[in-house]
Amino acid sequence: MARRQIHGLRGILTGASSGIGFALATSLVREGAHLVVVARREQRLRELCDSLSGGPGEIVPLVGDVADATTQQESIELAVETFGGLDLLINNAGVGALGRFAEASPERLRQVMEVNFFAAVELTWRALPVLRNGVRPIIVNVSSILGHRGVPGCAEYCASKFALEGFSQSIRAELAREGIDVLVVSPARTKTEFFDQAIDSRGTPWPKIRGMSSEAVARRVVRAIRRGQHQLIISLGGKSLVWVSRLLPGIVDRVLARYH
């Protein structure tokens, strides 16, 4: 039996202007969830909200940088004022950086960590007092398969997702007695604007690989939220990489060393 109903869930979703975030907002609102959606691109947020107007759920846009403390606090206050509380927090906003670590700058690392890790951690901390009063509350951290296995050309991105994975495991144990679930979502290659929006894409060694659609990822995430899952590794390829890395790490290291 499902642990929670999507209909009536009151939530905050970051990084909603494209990709997985856009698809997640669409799926959730169409099932009756009420969302504050946060992103920097105002026009994209308007398009999202317009496409979902008149649906069973309610959607409220907030234009801002999720790494900014003011935006974080505003998103929580907006959810409480509009919906009366908070049951769902989805930390989806993320940014990539591609290229050899030795050729990068410390600033690139800080940019990636600021959005992918610190923003998620800080927003979670700010939201906890409200989530504690929610109905079957859940925190969803959108990570990556690269939060389980580091690959060349993505050192900063992998580091940020490994950090998010560790943080999620820790707070899952801490919050269990309070009835707050923590779900970590680890997509593999997805058809998004990741490469177009990357901070830096110099020297990326990875060929173009067909990815899963954002809509397919969103469907699996919504199902995992409904079931109260703790971990969701999306795609057979992603699961295979995780298990092979655990069982035969030396072989995977040698294979990946060819890509640099």
N, C-alpha and C positions, 0 to 999 in steps of 0.2 A: 504493500500500500504506500502511496506517495506520502512523503513527510510534510510537504507543504503545497498549497495551491498557488499558482502564479496569479490568478485573478485576485486583485485587491492588494497585492504586494506593493509596498511603498519603498522606492529605491532611488539611489544616485548611481549614475553611470558616467564614467569619464571617458574621454577619447571617442565621443559619439559621432563625430562628423564624417567618418569614413570607415571602410573595412569592417572588421569584426564588431566594433562598437555600433556602427550604423545598423548592421544586421541584427545585433542583439536588441537594440532599442525597438526595432521594428517587430521582432518576434515577441518580445515581452509585452509591449503595449497592445498588440493585436490579441494577446491572451488576457488582457485586462489589468496588467500591472500599471502603476502610476509612477512616472519617472521624472526626476530632474536630470537632464542630460547636459554634460559639460564639455566644451571644446573651445578652441581659439577661433575657429573659422565660422563667423556669424552666418554667412550665406548658406553654408552647408547645414548648419543647425536649423535654419529657417526651412530649408527644403525638407529636412527630416520631419520637422513638426507639421509642416503643411501636408505631407504625405500620410500622416497619422491622425489628422484632425477628424473628429467625429467617430473615432474608434471606441472600443469598449474601455480602454485605459486612457489616462491623462498623461500628457507629456509637456514639460516646462523647460525651456532652454535657458542656459546660463553661459554667456560668453566670457571666457577667461582662461588664464593659464593655471592648470591644475597644480603646478609646482608653487604657486603663490598662496600664501597663508590666507589672504583675504578671500580669494576665490574658494578655497576649501571651506572656510567658515560660512560663506554665503550659500554654498550648495546645501549645507546641513540646515541652516536656518530656513532656506526656501522650501526644503522638503517638509520640515516641521510645520511651517506656516501654511503650506498648501495642502498637505496630505494628513497632517496631524501626527506624524511620527516617521520612523524609519525602520524598515525590516530587511533591506537589501542594500549592500554597498558593492559595486563592481568597479574595481580598480583596473581599468582597461587601457588607459592612456599609455602610450609608449613611443619610443623613438629608437631608430637604429643607427649604427655607425659601422661602416665596412672599410676594411683595409688593414694592412699590417700594423701591429702594435708599435713596432720600433719606428715607424714613419709617422705616427700620430703625435698629438700633443696632449698634455695633461688636461687641457680645457675640454677636449673631446670626451674624455672619460667623465669629467664632472657633469657635462651636459647630459650624458646618457644616464648616469646614476641619479641625477636630480629628478628626471622625469620618471624613469622606470622603477626606481626604488624609493628614494626619499619622499616623493609626492604620495606614493601609495601608502607608505608607512605613516606619514604625518596625517593624511586624510583619515586613515583608519583610527589613529589615536584620537583625533577630534570627534569622530563619529561614534566611538564606543559608548559614551554616556547615553546617547539617544538609542543606539541599537539595543542596549540592555533592556529597554522598555518596549522593544518591538515584538511583533508576533513571529515566533520561530525565526529569529534573525539569522542572516547568513552573510558572510564576507566572501566575495569571489575575487581572487587575484589572477589576472590573466598573465601567465608567464609564457613559456615557450619550451619546446623540446630541447632547446639550447640552454635551458636551466638545469638539464640533467647531463648534458654532454657538451663540453667546450669544443669548438672547431676553429681552425685558423681563419683569420680575416674578420673575426667577430669578437675579439677578446673583451672589449668593453661591454658589448651587448650581452655576451654570455655571463660575464661577471655580475651584471645587474640582475639577470634572471636567476642565477644561482642564489644571490642574496635574497631575492624575493621568495624563493622556495624555502630557504632556511628560516626566514622570518615567519612564513606561513605555518610551518611545522611547529614552531615555538608557540605562537599565539593560539594555534588550534588546541594544544594541550592546556594552555592557561585558561582559555575561554570555555572549555568543554562543560564545566560544572555550571556555567551561567547560561547554558543552552544556546550559545552562539556557534554556528557551524562555520568552518573555513574551508572553502573549495579552491584548489589550485588547478587552473586550466592550462594545459601544455599543448598548444597547437603545433603541428609541423608546418611545412610550407603552405601558405595560404595566399589566395589571390587578393592582395591588398595593394596599397600604395607604399608599402614598406620601403622598397628600393628607391622610389621617386622622392620620398620624404626623408631619406637617411641624411644624417648630418654630414657624412663623408662617405664616398663610395669609390675611392681610389684603390685600384689594385685588387678588387674583390675577385677571388678565384672561382667563385661558384657559378656553374652554368645555370641557365634558365631551366627550371624544373616545373612541370605542371603541378599546381597546388590545388588544395581543396577550396571550394568557394566559401566566402564569408558566411553565406546563408546556411551552408551545411554545418559549419563550425557552430554557428549560433543555435541551431536546432539541438545539437548535442549538449551545449552548455545549459540551455533551458531545461532539458531533460535531467541533467545532473543536479541543477538547482532544485528541481521538483523532488528528486529522490534523496537529496541531502548527502550527496557524495562528497568525499574529501579530496579525491584526486581524479583528474580526467586527462589522460594522455590520448590525444586525438590522432587517428590514423594508424594503420598497421605498420607503416614504415617507421613512424615515431616510436611505437612500442618496441619494434625490433631493434632500433638503434639503442634504446635504453638498456635492453636486456643483453645485447651483444657487448655493450660497453662495460656492463657489470661482470659478465662472465669471461670476456676475452679483451681486457683493456689494452694489453700490449699490442695485439693485432690491430685494434682500432687506431691506436696511436700511430702505428706504421703506415696504415692506409691514409690517414688524415695528413700525415707529414708530406705527402705528395702534393697537397694543395696549398701552396704558399708562394 
